[in-house]
Amino acid sequence: MLFHKRHGQISHVAAPCLHTVDLTIVMPCLNEAETLAGCIEKAKLGIQHAGLRGEIVIADNGSTDGSVQIAQQHGARVIQVKEKGYGNALRGGIEAAVSKWILIGDADGSYDFSAIDGFVQKLKAGHDLVMGCRLTAGGGTVRPGAMPWKNRWIGNPILSFIGRVFFGCPVHDFHCGLRAFTREAIDKMELKTTGMEFASEMIMKATFKSLRIAEVPITLYPDGRSRAPHLKPWRDGWRHLRFMLIFSPLWLFLIPGLVMGLSGMAAALVLTITPVVWRSVTFDTGTLAVACMIVLIGGQLVAFALFTKVFAIAEGLLPQDPSFSNKFRFFTLEKGICLGTLFLALGLVLLLRAVWIWRNADYAALPYADNMRRLLPAVTLFVAGIQIIFSSFFMSVLGLKTSGRQPPKLPDEATEQDRS
C-alpha cells in the first residue's frame, strides 16, 4: 500500500511501483499484535509530516497472534519471511522495498515513527546511513522503563565504544534499531548475517565502504507488549561483541600477538643472559620458560591475524585492503620458508651447542639453571621456525583462487599484476 500527502490527508494507492515511492518503512514482526497497529499509524503520520510518497512493509517472521491481519487492515504491505531470525526478517523487508530510501525499526512501540523527519533530512543531505541514537552521549533520550539499566549503562555504551575504537565509526549507539539508508548504500554493504548481528554488520560494512554516516538523536519509549521481549541482553550482547571481534583481526589477534611476542622476547633475551633480581624476588629460568611460551603464543596470534584477514577478504566479509597488500607486498611462500628455516637453523645450532657442552661434561648432570638457559631459547627458535614455515603454506592455501570465492590480492599477486 502506498501512502502520500494530498491536501493534508493521507491517500492510499493499491500497489506501489518502482520509482513512485520515496521512502519505505520496514518493520520486522514476530507476534506484535499489541503494538503493530499503533506503529503503522505513526509511520503514516511520519510519511505525511515528511511530505514524501511512502509505503509501509511488515516483514512477518511467522506470527501466530493475528499480526498479519492487523497489518493488512491498517494498509501495510506484508512480506512473509520463512527463514527465522531478526536479520532474515529485515533482509526480506528491505529486498521487498521499492523506494530509494529505507527506514527500519522495531514494531514493539519503542520507536516513534511519526518523528522521522530528522532521518529524512539527513538522507536528503546526501548521507548513506542515518543512525538513531538513544543514548545521552549522542543527544538521545531514554524514557523511564524503556531500557534495562545493564543495557543502558553497561552493554550499549561499552559495545558502542568498542565499535568506535575497532572500526573508527562515529556512532554513539551501535545497536539502535531505528535507522535509515539509501537503496544504493544497502546494496553496497552486501550484508550476510541472519540474526541479531545484522545491526552491527550494517555499521561495520558502511564504515568499510567509506559511506557517509550520520546520527540523529531519538527518544526510546517503553515497549507496549505484555510479554517479554525477544532480546536476551547477555546472550545477544556477547553475540555482538563476538561478531565485532571476528570482524577485527587487528584487535582480536594482531595487537595482542605483537604485545605478547615483543614483551616475551625482551624478557627472554634478558633472562637468557642473567637472572633478574627485583627487591626480594628472583626471576630465573622458570620465568624464562614462561617468556619463551609467551613468544610462541604471540607469534601464533600474529599468524591468526593474517589468516583471518585473508579469509575474511576472500569471503567478502571484509573489503579489499590496499594497505594490507602493500605492507606484505614482498611476502611470498618462499620467503616464509626461508625465514622459518633460518629460525630452525639458529635453534638447531644452539641445541647442538648445548649437546656439545653436555658431551664435554661426559654426559653428567649439568647445573640446572645454566642448562635451561641454553635449552629454552634453542627449543623456542626451533618451534618458531616450524610455525613460520607451515603458517606460510597455510597463507598460500588461503590465497588460492577457488570457484565461487574472490580471494584477496595477496602481496605476491599484486606484484605480478604491477609487472604485467
N, C-alpha and C positions, 0 to 999 in steps of 0.2 A: 504494500500500500504506500502510495506517495503522498507526502504532506507538503503543502506550501502555503505561503501567506497570500490571501486575496481579500482586499477591502477589510483588513483587520480580522478576518476569520480564517480558520484552517480548513482547506478543502481537501478532498480525497480523490485520488486517481487510482484506478484498479491495478494497473501493472506498471511498475517503474521500468524505464528503458535506459540503456546506456546513454550517457551524456545529458540526460534530463534531470539528474539528481546531483546536488552539490555535496550533501552530507548524508552518510549512513550512520545511524546509531545502532551498534551491535551490543546485545546483552546476552551473555551465556545464561542458560536457565536449567536448573535441576530442582524441581518441586518448589517453585517460588510463588505459589498461588496467593499467599497472603500479601505480597508486596508488588507483584508484577504489574497489576493494573495501574497503581499509582506511579510506578516508574515510567510506564508508557505514556501516561497523560502528561507527566512532567517533561518527558522527551519531546512531545508535541509542542509544548509551550517553548521549550528551548529552541526548537527549529523556527518557530514563529518569531520569537524575540530576535533571533539572529538574521531574520529576513532571508532565509535560504529555502530552496526546494530540497526536501529531505525524505528519508524513509527510515523506518524502524524495523530492524531484523532481530528476531528472537532465535538464538541458536539453542534449540532444545536438546538436552543430552539424556533423554529418557525419562521425562517427568511422568508421574502417575497420579498427580493430585489435581488435574484439570488445568494446569498452567497453559497448555497448548490452546485450549478452548478460550481461556481468558484473553490470551494474546490476540487471537483471531477476532474476538468480539470487540476489542479495542483498536482494531485496524492495523495491527502489526503483521509483518510477513514472518512466517515461522519456517525455519530450516531445521530439519531433523538430522542430528549428528549421531550416528550409531556408535562411533568409537568413543569410549569413555575418557574423561579427563578434561580439566579446565582448558588446557592448551588446545585440545582437539575441538572443543566446542567453539572457542574463539576463532580458530583457523577456519572452521566450517562457515561461521557467520561472516568472516572477513572475505572469504572466497566468493560468497554469495552477494556481497555488496556490489552495487553498480555505480557508485559515486567516485568522485575524485578525492574526497576527504572521508575519513572513517573515524568515528569516536567509539571507544569501547568502555563499558562499565558494568559493574555487578547489578543484578536485579533484586537486591535484598533491601532496598530503601536507604542504604547508607550514603548514596550519592544523589545530589540534586541535579537532575538532568535539565532542569529549567534554567540553570545558571551556567551555561556552556559558552557564553559569548567570549570569555577570555581565551578559550581554546580556538574559537573561530578566528579571532583577531590575530592570534599568533600564526595560524595557518595562512591567513591572507597576507601576512607579512613575509611569508616565504619559508617558514620553519617546516622541517620534515617530520619531526616528532615533538609533540607537546605533552609534557607530563604534568599531571596534577600533583600537588604537594599538600599533604595533610599535616605535616609536622611544622612546629613553630620555626625551625631553622630556615624554612623556605617560605615563611609567612602564612602557613596554613593554620587551621583551627580544628581541634578535636573536641566535639561536644562530650559532656559527661556521660560515661557509659558506652561510648562509641567504640573504644578500643581498650583491650585489657592492658593493665599497667606494664606487664612484661613486654608486650609488643611495642607500646608507645615509648617507653624509656630505655629499653634494653635492645630488643630484637631489631626493630626497624632502624633506629639510629646507628647501631653497630654495623648491621649489614649494609646500610647505605654508605657509611663511612668506608667500609672495606671496598665497596664497589667503586667509590670515587678514587681511592688510592690505587686499586688494581688497574682500573681502566681509564682513569682521567676523565670521567664523565661528570659534568656539572649538575648533578641531580641530587637533591636532598632526600628524596623519598623514592627509593628504588622500587618499592612494591605497591605503590598506589595503583589501584585497579582502574582509575579513571584517566584515560589518556587518548590522544588523538594523533593521527598521522595521515600522510598522503598515500594514495594508491601506489604511486611510483616508489615511495620510500619502503613500504612494506614488501614490495616485490624485490627490492634490492637486498633486503635483510635476509631473505631465504631462510626463514625460521623453520626449525626442525623438531623442537621438543613438543611433547603432547600433554604434559602435566603442568604443575604449578611453576616449573622453571621457565615457562613461556614468557612470563613477565620480565624475568631477569635477562633472558636471551635477547629480547627485543631491544633493551637498552644497550647491551653489550654490542650487538650487531650494528646498531645505529652509530655507536662510537667508532667501531672498527671501520665502518664505511664512510666516516667523516661527514655524517649527515648533520644538518642544523637542528640542535635540540634546544627547546625552551621549557620553562617551568611556570605553572600557573598556580597560585595559592587557592586552595579549596577548603570547604568545610566538610568534615566527616560526621555523619549523624548515626545514632544508634540504629541498627537494622531493625526492621519491623517484623521479624519472624519469631514465632513462639518456639521453634525448635532450635537445637544447637547448630552453629554454623558448620559448613563442610571443612573449614580451615582448622588444622591441628597445629598450634603455634610452634611447639618444639620440633615436631616431625618436619613440618614444611619449612621452618627456619633452617634446619640442618640441610634440607634438600637444596635450598637456595645457596647456602654457604658452600656446600659441596660442589654445586654447579659452577659457582664463581671461581673456586679453586681450580677445577678442571679446565676452565677456560683461561686460566692464567698460569701457565707453566713457569713464568718468571718468578712469581711469588710462592708457588707451591713447591717447586723443585730447585730452580737455579739459585736464587738468593740464599735459601738455607744451605744448599750444597756448597756454594762458594764460601759462606761463613764457616761452615764446619771444616771444609777442606783446608782453607788457609790457616785457620786457628789451630787445627790439629797438626798441620805441617810445621808451623812455627814452634809449637810445644815439643814436637818430636825432634826437631833439629837441635834444640837446646838440650833436651834430656839425653840425646844420644852422646853428647859430649861430656856432660857432667850432671849430677843430681842438683836439684834446686832446693835450697832451704829458705823457708819464709817463716820467721818467728820460730815456733817450736815444731813446725810441720816440714817434713822432708818429702819432696816429690822425686821419686826414683823410677825404677823400671816398671813398677805397677802402673804409674801414671803414663809412662812411655807406651805401654801396651794399649791403654785407653786412647792415647793420642793417635797412635797408628790406626786403631779401629775407626776413629772419627775421620781420619784422612780417607779411608776406603769408602765409608758411607757417604762422605761429601762428594767424592768422585762419582759414585753411583747415582746420586741425586742430580748432578750436573748432566750425566748421560740421560737420565729420565727426562730432564727438561728438553733436551734436544729431540728425543724420541717423540715426546708429546707434541712438540711444536710441529714436527714434520707430519705426524699422523693427523693432527687437527687441521692443518692446511690442506692435506690430501683429501680429507673427508668433507671439506667445506665448512668446518666449524669455526675456523679462523681464516682471515683473508691472507692473500699472498703478502709477504712482508719483505720488501726490498732490503731493509736494514739487516734482516736475518741472513739473507743471501750474501750481502756484502761482507758481513763480519766473518763468515765462514767460506768466503769465496775460494780460498786456497786449500780448503779441506777436501781430501779425497780418501777413498778406501785405502789406497796405497800409502798415503801419508800417515793415516791412522795406524796401519800395520807397522810402519817404520817407527813411529813414536812408541807404540806398545812394545815392540821388540827392543828398543833402547832401554825402556824400564826393566824388561825381563833380563837383559844383559847386565845392567847395573846390579839388580838384585842377585843374579847368579854369581857375579864377581864378589859381592860382599859375603854371600853364603859360602863360596869356596874359600874365602879368606878366613871365615870362622872355622871351617873344617881344617884348614892348614894349621891354625893356632891350636886346635884340639889335637891334631896329629903330633905337633911338636911337644905337646904335654903327654905323649904316649897314651892318648885317649882316656886320660884320667878325668875325674870330675874337676870342672873349672869353677872359678868364683862365679856365683850365680849372677850378680849384677853386671859384671863385665861381659859375661857371655850373652845375656839378654840384650845388652846394648849393641852387640854385633848382629844377633839373630833377628830381632824385631824389625829394624829397618830393611834388612835383606828380604825377609818374607813379605813385608808391606810393598816394596818395589816390585817384587815378583808377581804378587796378586794384582797390583795396579796395572802392570803390563798386560796381564791376561784380560782384565776388564776393558782396557782400551782397545785391544785387538778385536775382541768379539763385539764390543759396542760399535766399532767402526763397520763391521759386517752387518750388524742389525740396522744401522742407519742406512746402509746401501739397500738393504731389503725393503725398508720403508719407502725409499725413494723410487722403487721400481714402478714403472707405468703398467697398471693393470686395468682391465676393462671396467668401465663404469666409475673410475676414480680420476680425479685431477690432482696428481701429486704436486707438491711444491717444487719450485725451481731450486734444486739443490745447487750448492755453490759451483760444483764442477760442471753441471749442466749449463748454468748461466755463463760460465767462462767459454764453453764451446759455442754457445749461441752468439756471444760477442765476437768470436773469431770469424764466424761464417758471414 
